[in-house]
Amino acid sequence: MKHALPFCGMLLAAVPAVGQGLSNQGAVISIQSGGQLSVIGDVVVNSGGTIDNAGTLSLTGNWTNNTTGGVLSPATGTVQLLGTATQQIGGSGTTTFHTLDVSGASAAAQLMADIAVGNSNGLLVLGTNQLQLNTHVLNLNNGATSAISRTTGALVSESSPAAGYGRLNWLIGSNTGTYTVPLASSATSVPMTATITVGGNSAGSLSFATYGTGPDNLPLPSGVTSIRGNSAYTLDRYWIVQPTNYTLAPTSTLTFGYLTSEFNTAPNTITEARLRLQRWNGSNWEGSQGSVSVPNNTLTSDQQNTYGIFTAADQNNPLPVELREFAARAQDTDALLSWSTASELHNEGFFVEVSLDGQTFQRVGFVAGKGTTTAPQQYRFTDAGAAKRGQLQYYRLRQHDTNGTDSYSPVRTVAFARPGFSSLAAAPNPAQRAYTIYLTAATAQTVQLSVHDALGRLVSQQPVALQAGENKLPATFTAAQPVGVYLLTTVIDGQVLRTRLVRE
């Protein structure tokens, strides 16, 4: 039975151990700077309870926060876990710690709820111990590279997408430097590192998670529809790095750790020196990239400012990449389609399909693939006279493997201008840097072309001299323009035209 200790309003400067735990049912307990409160057992804070901790609060049992407000206020002190068995941090409320120190515990600590650490430049102190994230989120609010203090201690993420990733969400903001997330699988280190050379905006965070899989590379990460390649050539691990609250994500080089057993366990047939990273771009796996350090069991990306879901495969047997880009646009009465692949595996070719309603598609052509290749490939197809079917049409590609497997591209729309009518379009769309603006006018004229961002702010405006018919205007995103959605606007033949443009 726990005993409630009536410490209302008391300033605790030096207090001996409190036996049988501490249950705060609504009192205000204050620990002044330099003071220490040691609890033998659990600490439970229920609704209305507050611990003003400017000193040190240590406990040998579990931490349970059932309040809705700031239980540790002001958050300038340290909470130490000193138990000999696994200690859990949980409750119905989210606890924000200044400094959380698990280095003195004899067993791992375990999250049973999301928490935050590092307010007012506090630290997460691991020492040689582990903190198991256990499907929960650890928000690290200290943006310094030194916010995690450790020797051999580690965070354990290792939870499947269905259960929920155990994630470290690090509020790095505009800072730069080498940010090492000391993740581990069981007792073996699988660190993730972001070496940031150009910082993002001050409110941004990077979220880190990883987990190992069986030889079949299952379960897949959230949002990944298939592995499709030969799992025997694919490393049995995924890494997830996501930027949040950044308008422009930081420029960084990512490095990921892996286990030896994740490439050399049967039926895997992987030459470790040929391991290369591959990233899921939302619809398919991009081509092999980066480098491997065999002595360190790490893989490093060579694509800066690129985040998402990663795995690795033998570069001689990469995961199949269906598409890197796919664009469709009108030219007079024809539809021009272009697409590219970063690499291909058993690719027989592409069926080009069109629809007038976006639901029912019919085949209008076939373009042969390159079989298996690690070299980038470019493809084009012209649907001659397509405008005769209707003003608005929907195109997709059905990629066909030699084993009979099909996969589908995203759908692209093509709008044909009616005779004497104006039009505005851009391709490729989405675009990474360079793109072309297509403007159709009934008569020669000079128009103002404006670009606004997703918040409606004017990015650029320039006059454009048009000739009668279709006009092509080469354009590029500047280095300062973040990824996201933009709106192109102009007035042609007295008609206000707008089109959406996405930078990826």
PyMOL commands that set and color helices and strands:
alter all, ss='L'
color gray80, all
select helices_A, chain A and resi 119-121+231-233+261-264+272-274+386-388
alter helices_A, ss='H'
color red, helices_A
select strands_A, chain A and resi 10-12+15-18+22-24+28-31+36-39+43-45+50-53+56-59+63-65+78-81+87-90+95-97+99-101+109-111+115-117+124-127+130-132+137-140+148-150+154-156+167-170+177-181+184-185+188-189+192-198+205-212+237-244+251-257+275-280+291-293+298-300+308-314+325-331+334-341+344-355+362-373+377-383+392-401+406-408+412-415+423-427+434-441+445-453+458-466+469-476+484-492+495-503
alter strands_A, ss='S'
color yellow, strands_A
deselect
rebuild
show_as cartoon
